Amino acid sequence: MGGGSCELRTLLEAFLDYLRYECGLAENTLLAYRRDLELLLEFLFARGVHDSAQVQPEHLTAFLATQRSDKADRTVARRVSAIRMFFRFASVELKTDVDPAQHLLPPRLMQTLPEYLDVEQVDALLAAPVGDDAMMLRDRALLHTLYATGARVSEVCDLTLNRLHLEQGFLSVRGKGNKERVVPISARASEQVRHWLTGGRPALLKRPSEHVYVSRTGRRLSRTRVWDLVKEYAARAGIKPSLVHPHTLRHCFATHLLEGGADIRSVQEMLGHVSISTTQIYTHVDQKRLRSVVLKFHPRAG
């Protein structure tokens, strides 16, 4: 990236350090913010702008106009968020009231409904790893863990032995922002995890490891590999692989709990959502059940 060692670049590095060490943002989020802001700085440098005091609102709107034509609204919305946070940080660091990004508005996002499987499809997916060798024991335990806890795939990949409390029926995961939360795990899933720990995991370990789920070479299982495994077992279960990914099991966890009558606040806590509005996207799945309740009990429903 051009621009030499100018003030904007120095501010960018300080901002990313602030997000990493003060806010505890995940590395993937930091990488996305870095990409977004480096694109902006390249745009500004090409126009001879190297100092934050030179940045005008018109520069930012012109940059975003170049993004809107060929980028998804969600990507543009994230870039608006990154730009606003960056210049708010800059105004504090430089002790100035000038903030060229304060009036930037993100595009309105259409709320997309998450894909999910019904209970029979999930049962078929969980049963797809057949056999008692180490890999099958691992994959069965992995799928059961994803569905039984609703944990993100990164949280399951990062799960360590000291965070398992199977006898007590829960595990501890480290989520976004490095925040820890306790998640219940069912007896059936706990049983599959125990089978893996005693009958499969020792055979794959080539060196000491604290990670619960390891690869064929004994290393921490990667998110990419989990993605491939879920697709593979979806195909074996007769489910179209393009409709399924690791996050689908998280959606299924929330969906099936709400369908069963779970309190949305409890689901929010288990998913690790900061805002209830994030969890409320799952309430669409309850429409059929609510309709059946109205038809059954409302005096004018017939």
C-alpha positions as CSV (number, residue, x, y, z in Angstrom):
1,M,0.0,0.0,0.0
2,G,1.3,3.5,-0.9
3,G,1.4,6.5,1.3
4,G,4.8,6.1,3.0
5,S,4.8,6.4,6.8
6,C,2.1,9.1,6.8
7,E,-0.2,9.9,9.7
8,L,-3.2,7.9,8.4
9,R,-1.1,4.7,8.2
10,T,0.2,5.3,11.7
11,L,-3.4,5.8,13.0
12,L,-4.5,2.6,11.2
13,E,-1.9,0.5,13.1
14,A,-2.8,2.2,16.4
15,F,-6.5,1.6,15.7
16,L,-5.9,-2.1,15.0
17,D,-3.9,-2.5,18.2
18,Y,-6.7,-0.8,20.1
19,L,-9.2,-3.3,18.6
20,R,-7.0,-6.3,19.4
21,Y,-5.8,-5.4,22.9
22,E,-8.5,-3.1,24.3
23,C,-11.6,-4.5,22.6
24,G,-10.5,-8.1,22.2
25,L,-11.8,-8.5,18.7
26,A,-11.3,-11.9,17.0
27,E,-8.4,-12.1,14.5
28,N,-10.8,-12.7,11.6
29,T,-12.6,-9.5,12.4
30,L,-9.3,-7.6,12.6
31,L,-8.2,-8.9,9.3
32,A,-11.5,-7.8,7.7
33,Y,-11.2,-4.3,9.2
34,R,-7.6,-4.1,8.0
35,R,-8.6,-5.0,4.5
36,D,-11.5,-2.5,4.5
37,L,-9.4,0.4,5.8
38,E,-6.4,-0.3,3.6
39,L,-8.7,0.0,0.6
40,L,-9.8,3.4,1.9
41,L,-6.3,4.6,2.5
42,E,-5.3,3.5,-1.0
43,F,-8.2,5.5,-2.4
44,L,-7.2,8.6,-0.3
45,F,-3.5,8.3,-1.2
46,A,-4.3,8.2,-4.9
47,R,-6.0,11.6,-4.4
48,G,-3.1,13.1,-2.5
49,V,-4.7,12.8,1.0
50,H,-2.2,11.6,3.6
51,D,-3.3,13.4,6.7
52,S,-6.5,12.9,8.7
53,A,-7.1,16.6,8.7
54,Q,-7.3,16.6,4.9
55,V,-10.1,13.9,4.8
56,Q,-13.5,15.3,3.9
57,P,-16.9,13.6,4.0
58,E,-16.9,13.8,0.2
59,H,-13.8,11.6,0.1
60,L,-15.6,8.9,2.1
61,T,-18.8,9.0,0.2
62,A,-16.9,8.9,-3.1
63,F,-15.0,5.8,-1.8
64,L,-18.2,4.0,-0.8
65,A,-19.8,4.9,-4.1
66,T,-17.0,2.8,-5.8
67,Q,-17.8,-0.1,-3.4
68,R,-21.6,-0.2,-3.8
69,S,-21.6,-1.1,-7.4
70,D,-19.9,-4.5,-7.1
71,K,-20.0,-5.4,-3.4
72,A,-22.8,-7.0,-1.4
73,D,-24.6,-4.6,0.9
74,R,-23.4,-6.6,4.0
75,T,-19.8,-6.0,2.9
76,V,-20.4,-2.3,2.3
77,A,-22.2,-2.0,5.7
78,R,-19.1,-3.6,7.4
79,R,-16.8,-1.1,5.6
80,V,-19.0,1.8,6.8
81,S,-18.8,0.5,10.3
82,A,-15.0,0.2,10.1
83,I,-14.6,3.7,8.7
84,R,-16.8,5.3,11.3
85,M,-15.0,3.5,14.1
86,F,-11.6,4.4,12.7
87,F,-12.3,8.2,12.4
88,R,-14.0,8.2,15.8
89,F,-10.8,6.7,17.2
90,A,-8.7,9.2,15.3
91,S,-10.7,12.1,16.7
92,V,-10.1,10.9,20.2
93,E,-6.4,10.2,19.6
94,L,-5.8,13.5,18.0
95,K,-8.0,15.4,20.5
96,T,-10.1,17.0,17.8
97,D,-13.8,17.4,17.3
98,V,-13.5,16.9,13.5
99,D,-14.9,13.5,12.3
100,P,-15.6,13.3,8.6
101,A,-17.3,9.9,9.0
102,Q,-19.9,10.9,11.6
103,H,-22.8,11.2,9.1
104,L,-22.0,8.1,7.0
105,L,-24.9,5.7,6.8
106,P,-24.7,2.0,6.0
107,P,-27.0,0.5,3.3
108,R,-30.3,-1.0,4.6
109,L,-29.8,-4.7,4.9
110,M,-32.4,-7.2,4.0
111,Q,-32.7,-9.7,6.9
112,T,-32.1,-13.1,5.5
113,L,-33.6,-16.1,7.2
114,P,-31.0,-18.8,8.2
115,E,-31.1,-22.2,6.5
116,Y,-31.9,-25.0,8.9
117,L,-32.8,-28.7,8.8
118,D,-35.7,-30.5,10.4
119,V,-35.1,-32.9,13.2
120,E,-35.2,-36.0,10.9
121,Q,-32.5,-34.5,8.6
122,V,-30.3,-33.6,11.6
123,D,-30.7,-37.2,12.9
124,A,-29.6,-38.5,9.5
125,L,-26.6,-36.1,9.5
126,L,-25.5,-37.1,13.0
127,A,-25.8,-40.8,12.0
128,A,-23.8,-40.4,8.8
129,P,-20.3,-41.2,10.2
130,V,-20.5,-45.0,10.4
131,G,-17.8,-47.2,12.0
132,D,-15.7,-47.3,15.1
133,D,-12.3,-46.2,13.8
134,A,-10.7,-43.1,15.2
135,M,-11.9,-40.8,12.4
136,M,-15.5,-41.9,12.6
137,L,-15.5,-41.6,16.4
138,R,-14.1,-38.0,16.0
139,D,-16.6,-37.0,13.3
140,R,-19.6,-38.3,15.2
141,A,-18.5,-36.5,18.4
142,L,-17.8,-33.4,16.4
143,L,-21.3,-33.3,14.7
144,H,-23.0,-34.0,18.0
145,T,-21.1,-31.2,19.7
146,L,-22.0,-28.7,17.1
147,Y,-25.7,-29.5,17.2
148,A,-26.0,-30.1,21.0
149,T,-24.3,-26.9,22.0
150,G,-25.0,-24.4,19.2
151,A,-21.4,-23.4,19.4
152,R,-19.7,-21.7,16.5
153,V,-17.3,-23.9,14.5
154,S,-14.3,-21.8,15.6
155,E,-15.4,-22.3,19.2
156,V,-15.5,-26.1,18.8
157,C,-12.2,-26.1,17.0
158,D,-10.6,-24.1,19.8
159,L,-12.2,-26.3,22.5
160,T,-9.6,-27.7,25.0
161,L,-9.8,-30.6,27.4
162,N,-9.9,-28.4,30.4
163,R,-13.1,-26.8,29.1
164,L,-15.0,-30.1,29.0
165,H,-17.2,-30.8,32.0
166,L,-19.1,-33.8,30.7
167,E,-20.1,-35.2,34.1
168,Q,-21.7,-32.0,35.0
169,G,-23.3,-31.7,31.5
170,F,-21.6,-28.5,30.2
171,L,-18.6,-27.1,28.4
172,S,-17.0,-23.7,28.4
173,V,-16.3,-22.0,25.1
174,R,-14.4,-18.8,24.2
175,G,-16.5,-16.8,21.8
176,K,-16.3,-13.5,20.0
177,G,-14.4,-10.8,21.8
178,N,-12.6,-13.5,23.7
179,K,-15.6,-13.8,26.0
180,E,-16.3,-17.1,27.7
181,R,-19.7,-18.6,28.2
182,V,-21.0,-21.9,29.6
183,V,-23.0,-24.1,27.3
184,P,-25.0,-27.2,28.3
185,I,-24.3,-30.4,26.4
186,S,-26.7,-33.3,26.2
187,A,-26.1,-36.7,27.6
188,R,-26.1,-38.3,24.2
189,A,-23.6,-35.8,22.8
190,S,-21.4,-36.3,26.0
191,E,-21.4,-40.0,25.4
192,Q,-20.1,-39.5,21.8
193,V,-17.4,-37.2,23.0
194,R,-16.3,-39.7,25.6
195,H,-16.1,-42.5,23.0
196,W,-13.9,-40.2,20.9
197,L,-11.6,-39.2,23.8
198,T,-11.0,-42.8,25.0
199,G,-11.3,-44.8,21.8
200,G,-10.2,-42.4,19.0
201,R,-8.2,-39.4,20.0
202,P,-5.2,-41.2,21.5
203,A,-4.6,-43.0,18.2
204,L,-4.3,-39.7,16.3
205,L,-2.1,-37.8,18.7
206,K,1.5,-37.5,17.5
207,R,2.5,-35.0,20.2
208,P,0.8,-33.6,23.3
209,S,-2.2,-31.5,22.5
210,E,-4.9,-29.8,24.7
211,H,-7.4,-29.5,21.8
212,V,-10.4,-31.8,22.0
213,Y,-10.7,-32.3,18.2
214,V,-7.5,-33.0,16.3
215,S,-6.7,-33.9,12.7
216,R,-5.3,-37.1,11.3
217,T,-1.8,-35.7,12.0
218,G,-2.7,-34.8,15.6
219,R,-2.9,-31.1,15.0
220,R,-5.9,-28.8,16.0
221,L,-8.7,-29.5,13.6
222,S,-9.2,-26.5,11.3
223,R,-12.5,-24.8,10.4
224,T,-11.9,-25.5,6.8
225,R,-11.7,-29.2,7.5
226,V,-14.9,-29.1,9.6
227,W,-16.6,-27.3,6.7
228,D,-15.6,-30.2,4.3
229,L,-16.7,-32.8,6.8
230,V,-20.2,-31.4,7.3
231,K,-20.6,-31.2,3.5
232,E,-19.4,-34.8,3.1
233,Y,-21.7,-36.2,5.7
234,A,-24.7,-34.1,4.4
235,A,-24.2,-35.9,1.1
236,R,-24.1,-39.3,2.8
237,A,-27.3,-38.4,4.6
238,G,-29.1,-37.6,1.4
239,I,-29.1,-33.8,2.1
240,K,-28.0,-31.4,-0.6
241,P,-24.5,-30.3,0.4
242,S,-25.0,-26.8,-0.9
243,L,-27.7,-26.2,1.7
244,V,-25.5,-27.3,4.7
245,H,-22.4,-25.8,6.4
246,P,-21.1,-25.9,10.0
247,H,-23.2,-22.9,10.9
248,T,-26.3,-24.7,9.8
249,L,-26.1,-26.9,12.9
250,R,-26.0,-23.7,15.0
251,H,-29.1,-22.5,13.3
252,C,-30.7,-25.9,13.9
253,F,-29.9,-25.7,17.6
254,A,-31.6,-22.4,18.0
255,T,-34.5,-23.3,15.7
256,H,-35.3,-26.6,17.4
257,L,-35.1,-25.1,20.9
258,L,-37.5,-22.3,20.0
259,E,-39.9,-24.8,18.3
260,G,-39.8,-26.8,21.5
261,G,-40.9,-23.8,23.5
262,A,-37.5,-22.5,24.8
263,D,-37.3,-19.0,26.1
264,I,-35.6,-16.7,23.6
265,R,-33.5,-15.1,26.3
266,S,-32.0,-18.5,27.2
267,V,-31.3,-19.2,23.6
268,Q,-29.6,-15.8,23.3
269,E,-27.3,-16.6,26.2
270,M,-26.4,-20.1,24.9
271,L,-25.6,-18.7,21.4
272,G,-23.5,-15.9,22.9
273,H,-25.4,-13.1,21.2
274,V,-24.8,-9.7,22.7
275,S,-28.1,-8.4,21.4
276,I,-31.5,-10.1,21.6
277,S,-32.2,-8.7,18.1
278,T,-29.6,-11.1,16.7
279,T,-31.4,-14.0,18.2
280,Q,-34.8,-12.8,17.1
281,I,-34.1,-13.8,13.5
282,Y,-34.8,-17.4,14.6
283,T,-38.4,-16.5,15.7
284,H,-39.6,-16.9,12.1
285,V,-39.3,-20.6,12.5
286,D,-42.0,-20.6,15.1
287,Q,-44.7,-19.3,12.8
288,K,-46.1,-22.8,12.0
289,R,-46.3,-23.7,15.7
290,L,-47.9,-20.4,16.6
291,R,-50.4,-20.7,13.8
292,S,-51.4,-24.2,15.1
293,V,-51.9,-22.7,18.6
294,V,-54.1,-20.0,17.3
295,L,-56.2,-22.4,15.2
296,K,-56.6,-24.7,18.2
297,F,-57.4,-22.2,20.9
298,H,-58.7,-19.0,19.4
299,P,-62.6,-18.9,19.5
300,R,-62.7,-17.3,16.0
301,A,-60.0,-19.2,14.4
302,G,-62.3,-21.6,12.6
